[in-house]
């Protein structure tokens, strides 16, 4: 089965290290998990989704792959690990509006120097300005939540350009600068 280009791009942007501890928010069918898990050696991936049907599909799709799947929203899911190196979400609408609770949890879940990657692909359009508008909305919410924007990346993919906003909690970014 051919994987949608947006998933390949997202995994490429994550720069998965074999030791990474990764959390995916809103895993859907588990496509990203199937691309990331084989790259992990000592690391692991945990994927959550609020839909029981999506979690069931993700588990079936990734049978035999070392990954954990949790049914529930970010604010409700029983996530026990609090040291993720990378947390990411693709087309999760909570990051376009008031995401205060979610960002507080993400700050707790991130390891020192960990990063949050928010990906979005808007409805079909050739207009890069639409993707830029989403990037601005996402960046604003992240900044309101105490995150510093590390990078904003764009990729022209059919049927719409994608955006990736990479951020870190402000306190972690300041720590990283002091250590460097």
Biotite code that builds the C-alpha atoms (Angstrom):
import biotite.structure as struc

atoms = struc.array([
    struc.Atom([0.000, 0.000, 0.000], chain_id="A", res_id=1, res_name="UNK", atom_name="CA", element="C"),
    struc.Atom([1.364, 3.402, -0.991], chain_id="A", res_id=2, res_name="UNK", atom_name="CA", element="C"),
    struc.Atom([1.782, 5.818, 1.929], chain_id="A", res_id=3, res_name="UNK", atom_name="CA", element="C"),
    struc.Atom([0.475, 9.360, 1.502], chain_id="A", res_id=4, res_name="UNK", atom_name="CA", element="C"),
    struc.Atom([3.380, 11.741, 0.929], chain_id="A", res_id=5, res_name="UNK", atom_name="CA", element="C"),
    struc.Atom([2.410, 13.874, 3.940], chain_id="A", res_id=6, res_name="UNK", atom_name="CA", element="C"),
    struc.Atom([3.264, 11.017, 6.318], chain_id="A", res_id=7, res_name="UNK", atom_name="CA", element="C"),
    struc.Atom([6.641, 10.435, 4.683], chain_id="A", res_id=8, res_name="UNK", atom_name="CA", element="C"),
    struc.Atom([7.401, 14.164, 4.936], chain_id="A", res_id=9, res_name="UNK", atom_name="CA", element="C"),
    struc.Atom([6.317, 14.303, 8.593], chain_id="A", res_id=10, res_name="UNK", atom_name="CA", element="C"),
    struc.Atom([8.554, 11.366, 9.527], chain_id="A", res_id=11, res_name="UNK", atom_name="CA", element="C"),
    struc.Atom([11.429, 12.943, 7.598], chain_id="A", res_id=12, res_name="UNK", atom_name="CA", element="C"),
    struc.Atom([10.948, 16.213, 9.550], chain_id="A", res_id=13, res_name="UNK", atom_name="CA", element="C"),
    struc.Atom([11.029, 14.326, 12.866], chain_id="A", res_id=14, res_name="UNK", atom_name="CA", element="C"),
    struc.Atom([14.599, 13.132, 12.152], chain_id="A", res_id=15, res_name="UNK", atom_name="CA", element="C"),
    struc.Atom([13.931, 9.924, 14.090], chain_id="A", res_id=16, res_name="UNK", atom_name="CA", element="C"),
    struc.Atom([16.908, 8.740, 16.119], chain_id="A", res_id=17, res_name="UNK", atom_name="CA", element="C"),
    struc.Atom([17.032, 5.023, 17.108], chain_id="A", res_id=18, res_name="UNK", atom_name="CA", element="C"),
    struc.Atom([16.881, 6.023, 20.796], chain_id="A", res_id=19, res_name="UNK", atom_name="CA", element="C"),
    struc.Atom([13.996, 8.505, 20.473], chain_id="A", res_id=20, res_name="UNK", atom_name="CA", element="C"),
    struc.Atom([10.993, 8.285, 22.759], chain_id="A", res_id=21, res_name="UNK", atom_name="CA", element="C"),
    struc.Atom([8.086, 9.548, 20.664], chain_id="A", res_id=22, res_name="UNK", atom_name="CA", element="C"),
    struc.Atom([4.435, 10.355, 21.346], chain_id="A", res_id=23, res_name="UNK", atom_name="CA", element="C"),
    struc.Atom([1.946, 10.745, 18.493], chain_id="A", res_id=24, res_name="UNK", atom_name="CA", element="C"),
    struc.Atom([-1.258, 12.599, 19.310], chain_id="A", res_id=25, res_name="UNK", atom_name="CA", element="C"),
    struc.Atom([-4.157, 11.558, 17.069], chain_id="A", res_id=26, res_name="UNK", atom_name="CA", element="C"),
    struc.Atom([-2.635, 8.515, 15.386], chain_id="A", res_id=27, res_name="UNK", atom_name="CA", element="C"),
    struc.Atom([-5.649, 7.618, 13.246], chain_id="A", res_id=28, res_name="UNK", atom_name="CA", element="C"),
    struc.Atom([-4.948, 4.403, 11.323], chain_id="A", res_id=29, res_name="UNK", atom_name="CA", element="C"),
    struc.Atom([-1.363, 4.241, 12.659], chain_id="A", res_id=30, res_name="UNK", atom_name="CA", element="C"),
    struc.Atom([0.358, 5.104, 9.395], chain_id="A", res_id=31, res_name="UNK", atom_name="CA", element="C"),
    struc.Atom([3.058, 7.277, 10.987], chain_id="A", res_id=32, res_name="UNK", atom_name="CA", element="C"),
    struc.Atom([3.661, 4.603, 13.634], chain_id="A", res_id=33, res_name="UNK", atom_name="CA", element="C"),
    struc.Atom([4.304, 2.047, 10.881], chain_id="A", res_id=34, res_name="UNK", atom_name="CA", element="C"),
    struc.Atom([6.954, 4.356, 9.398], chain_id="A", res_id=35, res_name="UNK", atom_name="CA", element="C"),
    struc.Atom([8.602, 5.329, 12.713], chain_id="A", res_id=36, res_name="UNK", atom_name="CA", element="C"),
    struc.Atom([8.660, 2.105, 14.769], chain_id="A", res_id=37, res_name="UNK", atom_name="CA", element="C"),
    struc.Atom([11.086, 0.209, 12.478], chain_id="A", res_id=38, res_name="UNK", atom_name="CA", element="C"),
    struc.Atom([13.608, 3.078, 12.879], chain_id="A", res_id=39, res_name="UNK", atom_name="CA", element="C"),
    struc.Atom([13.642, 2.744, 16.664], chain_id="A", res_id=40, res_name="UNK", atom_name="CA", element="C"),
    struc.Atom([16.108, 0.435, 18.400], chain_id="A", res_id=41, res_name="UNK", atom_name="CA", element="C"),
    struc.Atom([16.257, 1.410, 22.095], chain_id="A", res_id=42, res_name="UNK", atom_name="CA", element="C"),
    struc.Atom([13.541, 4.037, 21.670], chain_id="A", res_id=43, res_name="UNK", atom_name="CA", element="C"),
    struc.Atom([9.787, 3.579, 21.510], chain_id="A", res_id=44, res_name="UNK", atom_name="CA", element="C"),
    struc.Atom([6.623, 5.154, 20.144], chain_id="A", res_id=45, res_name="UNK", atom_name="CA", element="C"),
    struc.Atom([3.340, 5.640, 21.958], chain_id="A", res_id=46, res_name="UNK", atom_name="CA", element="C"),
    struc.Atom([0.300, 6.646, 19.907], chain_id="A", res_id=47, res_name="UNK", atom_name="CA", element="C"),
    struc.Atom([-3.010, 7.960, 21.205], chain_id="A", res_id=48, res_name="UNK", atom_name="CA", element="C"),
    struc.Atom([-6.332, 8.605, 19.522], chain_id="A", res_id=49, res_name="UNK", atom_name="CA", element="C"),
    struc.Atom([-9.733, 9.504, 20.926], chain_id="A", res_id=50, res_name="UNK", atom_name="CA", element="C"),
    struc.Atom([-11.497, 7.106, 18.559], chain_id="A", res_id=51, res_name="UNK", atom_name="CA", element="C"),
    struc.Atom([-11.699, 3.448, 19.641], chain_id="A", res_id=52, res_name="UNK", atom_name="CA", element="C"),
    struc.Atom([-12.215, 2.471, 15.983], chain_id="A", res_id=53, res_name="UNK", atom_name="CA", element="C"),
    struc.Atom([-9.005, 4.252, 14.922], chain_id="A", res_id=54, res_name="UNK", atom_name="CA", element="C"),
    struc.Atom([-7.003, 2.660, 17.734], chain_id="A", res_id=55, res_name="UNK", atom_name="CA", element="C"),
    struc.Atom([-8.312, -0.782, 16.683], chain_id="A", res_id=56, res_name="UNK", atom_name="CA", element="C"),
    struc.Atom([-7.276, -0.099, 13.070], chain_id="A", res_id=57, res_name="UNK", atom_name="CA", element="C"),
    struc.Atom([-3.863, 1.208, 14.170], chain_id="A", res_id=58, res_name="UNK", atom_name="CA", element="C"),
    struc.Atom([-3.249, -1.892, 16.298], chain_id="A", res_id=59, res_name="UNK", atom_name="CA", element="C"),
    struc.Atom([-4.232, -4.204, 13.421], chain_id="A", res_id=60, res_name="UNK", atom_name="CA", element="C"),
    struc.Atom([-2.103, -2.232, 10.924], chain_id="A", res_id=61, res_name="UNK", atom_name="CA", element="C"),
    struc.Atom([0.916, -2.405, 13.225], chain_id="A", res_id=62, res_name="UNK", atom_name="CA", element="C"),
    struc.Atom([0.601, -5.987, 14.413], chain_id="A", res_id=63, res_name="UNK", atom_name="CA", element="C"),
    struc.Atom([4.050, -7.268, 15.327], chain_id="A", res_id=64, res_name="UNK", atom_name="CA", element="C"),
    struc.Atom([5.568, -3.775, 15.532], chain_id="A", res_id=65, res_name="UNK", atom_name="CA", element="C"),
    struc.Atom([6.888, -2.545, 18.868], chain_id="A", res_id=66, res_name="UNK", atom_name="CA", element="C"),
    struc.Atom([4.485, 0.313, 19.685], chain_id="A", res_id=67, res_name="UNK", atom_name="CA", element="C"),
    struc.Atom([1.976, 1.237, 22.367], chain_id="A", res_id=68, res_name="UNK", atom_name="CA", element="C"),
    struc.Atom([-1.522, 2.414, 21.536], chain_id="A", res_id=69, res_name="UNK", atom_name="CA", element="C"),
    struc.Atom([-3.814, 4.261, 23.931], chain_id="A", res_id=70, res_name="UNK", atom_name="CA", element="C"),
    struc.Atom([-7.456, 5.137, 23.382], chain_id="A", res_id=71, res_name="UNK", atom_name="CA", element="C"),
    struc.Atom([-8.367, 8.585, 24.708], chain_id="A", res_id=72, res_name="UNK", atom_name="CA", element="C"),
    struc.Atom([-7.773, 12.276, 24.248], chain_id="A", res_id=73, res_name="UNK", atom_name="CA", element="C"),
    struc.Atom([-4.496, 13.809, 25.344], chain_id="A", res_id=74, res_name="UNK", atom_name="CA", element="C"),
    struc.Atom([-6.118, 15.196, 28.487], chain_id="A", res_id=75, res_name="UNK", atom_name="CA", element="C"),
    struc.Atom([-7.716, 11.831, 29.383], chain_id="A", res_id=76, res_name="UNK", atom_name="CA", element="C"),
    struc.Atom([-5.284, 9.185, 28.133], chain_id="A", res_id=77, res_name="UNK", atom_name="CA", element="C"),
    struc.Atom([-3.381, 7.221, 30.796], chain_id="A", res_id=78, res_name="UNK", atom_name="CA", element="C"),
    struc.Atom([0.092, 8.174, 29.590], chain_id="A", res_id=79, res_name="UNK", atom_name="CA", element="C"),
    struc.Atom([2.647, 7.047, 32.142], chain_id="A", res_id=80, res_name="UNK", atom_name="CA", element="C"),
    struc.Atom([5.880, 8.105, 30.419], chain_id="A", res_id=81, res_name="UNK", atom_name="CA", element="C"),
    struc.Atom([6.803, 11.732, 31.018], chain_id="A", res_id=82, res_name="UNK", atom_name="CA", element="C"),
    struc.Atom([10.042, 11.854, 29.087], chain_id="A", res_id=83, res_name="UNK", atom_name="CA", element="C"),
    struc.Atom([9.281, 12.014, 25.373], chain_id="A", res_id=84, res_name="UNK", atom_name="CA", element="C"),
    struc.Atom([12.005, 13.419, 23.125], chain_id="A", res_id=85, res_name="UNK", atom_name="CA", element="C"),
    struc.Atom([9.517, 14.243, 20.388], chain_id="A", res_id=86, res_name="UNK", atom_name="CA", element="C"),
    struc.Atom([5.779, 14.745, 20.474], chain_id="A", res_id=87, res_name="UNK", atom_name="CA", element="C"),
    struc.Atom([3.888, 15.259, 17.239], chain_id="A", res_id=88, res_name="UNK", atom_name="CA", element="C"),
    struc.Atom([0.408, 15.643, 15.842], chain_id="A", res_id=89, res_name="UNK", atom_name="CA", element="C"),
    struc.Atom([-0.889, 15.838, 12.282], chain_id="A", res_id=90, res_name="UNK", atom_name="CA", element="C"),
    struc.Atom([-4.178, 17.655, 11.585], chain_id="A", res_id=91, res_name="UNK", atom_name="CA", element="C"),
    struc.Atom([-5.199, 17.754, 15.242], chain_id="A", res_id=92, res_name="UNK", atom_name="CA", element="C"),
    struc.Atom([-7.505, 20.756, 15.458], chain_id="A", res_id=93, res_name="UNK", atom_name="CA", element="C"),
    struc.Atom([-6.963, 21.463, 19.166], chain_id="A", res_id=94, res_name="UNK", atom_name="CA", element="C"),
    struc.Atom([-3.720, 23.227, 18.255], chain_id="A", res_id=95, res_name="UNK", atom_name="CA", element="C"),
    struc.Atom([-5.600, 25.781, 16.125], chain_id="A", res_id=96, res_name="UNK", atom_name="CA", element="C"),
    struc.Atom([-7.672, 27.037, 19.061], chain_id="A", res_id=97, res_name="UNK", atom_name="CA", element="C"),
    struc.Atom([-7.365, 27.242, 22.833], chain_id="A", res_id=98, res_name="UNK", atom_name="CA", element="C"),
    struc.Atom([-4.909, 24.446, 23.593], chain_id="A", res_id=99, res_name="UNK", atom_name="CA", element="C"),
    struc.Atom([-3.867, 25.527, 27.091], chain_id="A", res_id=100, res_name="UNK", atom_name="CA", element="C"),
    struc.Atom([-4.598, 22.204, 28.858], chain_id="A", res_id=101, res_name="UNK", atom_name="CA", element="C"),
    struc.Atom([-2.965, 20.169, 26.125], chain_id="A", res_id=102, res_name="UNK", atom_name="CA", element="C"),
    struc.Atom([0.150, 22.343, 26.047], chain_id="A", res_id=103, res_name="UNK", atom_name="CA", element="C"),
    struc.Atom([0.487, 22.124, 29.840], chain_id="A", res_id=104, res_name="UNK", atom_name="CA", element="C"),
    struc.Atom([0.455, 18.317, 29.557], chain_id="A", res_id=105, res_name="UNK", atom_name="CA", element="C"),
    struc.Atom([2.887, 18.321, 26.655], chain_id="A", res_id=106, res_name="UNK", atom_name="CA", element="C"),
    struc.Atom([5.288, 20.429, 28.716], chain_id="A", res_id=107, res_name="UNK", atom_name="CA", element="C"),
    struc.Atom([5.096, 17.740, 31.446], chain_id="A", res_id=108, res_name="UNK", atom_name="CA", element="C"),
    struc.Atom([5.573, 14.902, 28.943], chain_id="A", res_id=109, res_name="UNK", atom_name="CA", element="C"),
    struc.Atom([8.579, 16.372, 27.150], chain_id="A", res_id=110, res_name="UNK", atom_name="CA", element="C"),
    struc.Atom([12.067, 15.360, 28.190], chain_id="A", res_id=111, res_name="UNK", atom_name="CA", element="C"),
    struc.Atom([14.556, 18.166, 28.778], chain_id="A", res_id=112, res_name="UNK", atom_name="CA", element="C"),
    struc.Atom([15.312, 19.654, 25.362], chain_id="A", res_id=113, res_name="UNK", atom_name="CA", element="C"),
    struc.Atom([12.370, 17.743, 23.816], chain_id="A", res_id=114, res_name="UNK", atom_name="CA", element="C"),
    struc.Atom([10.413, 19.247, 20.924], chain_id="A", res_id=115, res_name="UNK", atom_name="CA", element="C"),
    struc.Atom([6.797, 19.483, 19.791], chain_id="A", res_id=116, res_name="UNK", atom_name="CA", element="C"),
    struc.Atom([6.020, 19.104, 16.071], chain_id="A", res_id=117, res_name="UNK", atom_name="CA", element="C"),
    struc.Atom([2.608, 20.226, 14.846], chain_id="A", res_id=118, res_name="UNK", atom_name="CA", element="C"),
    struc.Atom([1.825, 19.289, 11.241], chain_id="A", res_id=119, res_name="UNK", atom_name="CA", element="C"),
    struc.Atom([-1.169, 20.464, 9.270], chain_id="A", res_id=120, res_name="UNK", atom_name="CA", element="C"),
    struc.Atom([-2.433, 19.977, 5.740], chain_id="A", res_id=121, res_name="UNK", atom_name="CA", element="C"),
    struc.Atom([-5.411, 22.242, 4.962], chain_id="A", res_id=122, res_name="UNK", atom_name="CA", element="C"),
    struc.Atom([-8.320, 21.243, 2.713], chain_id="A", res_id=123, res_name="UNK", atom_name="CA", element="C"),
    struc.Atom([-7.422, 20.986, -1.004], chain_id="A", res_id=124, res_name="UNK", atom_name="CA", element="C"),
    struc.Atom([-5.850, 24.172, -2.360], chain_id="A", res_id=125, res_name="UNK", atom_name="CA", element="C"),
    struc.Atom([-2.804, 25.244, -4.340], chain_id="A", res_id=126, res_name="UNK", atom_name="CA", element="C"),
    struc.Atom([-2.508, 28.435, -2.276], chain_id="A", res_id=127, res_name="UNK", atom_name="CA", element="C"),
    struc.Atom([0.508, 28.350, 0.058], chain_id="A", res_id=128, res_name="UNK", atom_name="CA", element="C"),
    struc.Atom([-1.015, 31.323, 1.899], chain_id="A", res_id=129, res_name="UNK", atom_name="CA", element="C"),
    struc.Atom([-3.683, 28.985, 3.308], chain_id="A", res_id=130, res_name="UNK", atom_name="CA", element="C"),
    struc.Atom([-0.972, 26.806, 4.861], chain_id="A", res_id=131, res_name="UNK", atom_name="CA", element="C"),
    struc.Atom([0.800, 29.938, 6.123], chain_id="A", res_id=132, res_name="UNK", atom_name="CA", element="C"),
    struc.Atom([-2.439, 31.068, 7.769], chain_id="A", res_id=133, res_name="UNK", atom_name="CA", element="C"),
    struc.Atom([-2.667, 27.746, 9.632], chain_id="A", res_id=134, res_name="UNK", atom_name="CA", element="C"),
    struc.Atom([0.997, 28.053, 10.618], chain_id="A", res_id=135, res_name="UNK", atom_name="CA", element="C"),
    struc.Atom([0.294, 31.505, 12.045], chain_id="A", res_id=136, res_name="UNK", atom_name="CA", element="C"),
    struc.Atom([-2.704, 30.232, 14.050], chain_id="A", res_id=137, res_name="UNK", atom_name="CA", element="C"),
    struc.Atom([-0.748, 27.263, 15.385], chain_id="A", res_id=138, res_name="UNK", atom_name="CA", element="C"),
    struc.Atom([2.271, 29.429, 16.230], chain_id="A", res_id=139, res_name="UNK", atom_name="CA", element="C"),
    struc.Atom([0.070, 31.923, 18.080], chain_id="A", res_id=140, res_name="UNK", atom_name="CA", element="C"),
    struc.Atom([-1.483, 29.166, 20.209], chain_id="A", res_id=141, res_name="UNK", atom_name="CA", element="C"),
    struc.Atom([1.915, 27.674, 20.970], chain_id="A", res_id=142, res_name="UNK", atom_name="CA", element="C"),
    struc.Atom([3.335, 31.053, 21.975], chain_id="A", res_id=143, res_name="UNK", atom_name="CA", element="C"),
    struc.Atom([0.291, 31.757, 24.169], chain_id="A", res_id=144, res_name="UNK", atom_name="CA", element="C"),
    struc.Atom([0.992, 28.388, 25.808], chain_id="A", res_id=145, res_name="UNK", atom_name="CA", element="C"),
    struc.Atom([4.588, 29.315, 26.647], chain_id="A", res_id=146, res_name="UNK", atom_name="CA", element="C"),
    struc.Atom([6.315, 27.627, 23.723], chain_id="A", res_id=147, res_name="UNK", atom_name="CA", element="C"),
    struc.Atom([9.026, 29.154, 21.560], chain_id="A", res_id=148, res_name="UNK", atom_name="CA", element="C"),
    struc.Atom([8.802, 28.555, 17.833], chain_id="A", res_id=149, res_name="UNK", atom_name="CA", element="C"),
    struc.Atom([12.000, 26.897, 16.655], chain_id="A", res_id=150, res_name="UNK", atom_name="CA", element="C"),
    struc.Atom([11.079, 26.566, 12.983], chain_id="A", res_id=151, res_name="UNK", atom_name="CA", element="C"),
    struc.Atom([8.163, 26.706, 10.539], chain_id="A", res_id=152, res_name="UNK", atom_name="CA", element="C"),
    struc.Atom([8.513, 24.491, 7.469], chain_id="A", res_id=153, res_name="UNK", atom_name="CA", element="C"),
    struc.Atom([6.356, 24.125, 4.353], chain_id="A", res_id=154, res_name="UNK", atom_name="CA", element="C"),
    struc.Atom([6.088, 21.405, 1.732], chain_id="A", res_id=155, res_name="UNK", atom_name="CA", element="C"),
    struc.Atom([4.033, 21.464, -1.458], chain_id="A", res_id=156, res_name="UNK", atom_name="CA", element="C"),
    struc.Atom([2.186, 18.162, -1.401], chain_id="A", res_id=157, res_name="UNK", atom_name="CA", element="C"),
    struc.Atom([-0.989, 17.142, -3.199], chain_id="A", res_id=158, res_name="UNK", atom_name="CA", element="C"),
    struc.Atom([-3.756, 18.090, -2.565], chain_id="A", res_id=159, res_name="UNK", atom_name="CA", element="C"),
    struc.Atom([-2.503, 20.998, -0.396], chain_id="A", res_id=160, res_name="UNK", atom_name="CA", element="C"),
    struc.Atom([0.756, 22.407, 0.921], chain_id="A", res_id=161, res_name="UNK", atom_name="CA", element="C"),
    struc.Atom([1.662, 21.124, 4.398], chain_id="A", res_id=162, res_name="UNK", atom_name="CA", element="C"),
    struc.Atom([3.116, 23.016, 7.325], chain_id="A", res_id=163, res_name="UNK", atom_name="CA", element="C"),
    struc.Atom([5.229, 21.870, 10.258], chain_id="A", res_id=164, res_name="UNK", atom_name="CA", element="C"),
    struc.Atom([5.615, 24.119, 13.306], chain_id="A", res_id=165, res_name="UNK", atom_name="CA", element="C"),
    struc.Atom([8.453, 22.971, 15.573], chain_id="A", res_id=166, res_name="UNK", atom_name="CA", element="C"),
    struc.Atom([8.538, 24.355, 19.097], chain_id="A", res_id=167, res_name="UNK", atom_name="CA", element="C"),
    struc.Atom([9.922, 23.865, 22.587], chain_id="A", res_id=168, res_name="UNK", atom_name="CA", element="C"),
    struc.Atom([8.693, 25.039, 25.963], chain_id="A", res_id=169, res_name="UNK", atom_name="CA", element="C"),
    struc.Atom([10.239, 28.439, 26.609], chain_id="A", res_id=170, res_name="UNK", atom_name="CA", element="C"),
    struc.Atom([12.013, 27.264, 29.783], chain_id="A", res_id=171, res_name="UNK", atom_name="CA", element="C"),
    struc.Atom([13.620, 24.353, 27.927], chain_id="A", res_id=172, res_name="UNK", atom_name="CA", element="C"),
    struc.Atom([14.815, 26.598, 25.100], chain_id="A", res_id=173, res_name="UNK", atom_name="CA", element="C"),
    struc.Atom([16.437, 28.983, 27.566], chain_id="A", res_id=174, res_name="UNK", atom_name="CA", element="C"),
    struc.Atom([18.099, 25.996, 29.295], chain_id="A", res_id=175, res_name="UNK", atom_name="CA", element="C"),
    struc.Atom([19.402, 24.709, 25.963], chain_id="A", res_id=176, res_name="UNK", atom_name="CA", element="C"),
    struc.Atom([20.981, 28.079, 25.201], chain_id="A", res_id=177, res_name="UNK", atom_name="CA", element="C"),
    struc.Atom([22.621, 28.194, 28.639], chain_id="A", res_id=178, res_name="UNK", atom_name="CA", element="C"),
    struc.Atom([24.056, 24.677, 28.203], chain_id="A", res_id=179, res_name="UNK", atom_name="CA", element="C"),
    struc.Atom([25.399, 25.282, 24.669], chain_id="A", res_id=180, res_name="UNK", atom_name="CA", element="C"),
])
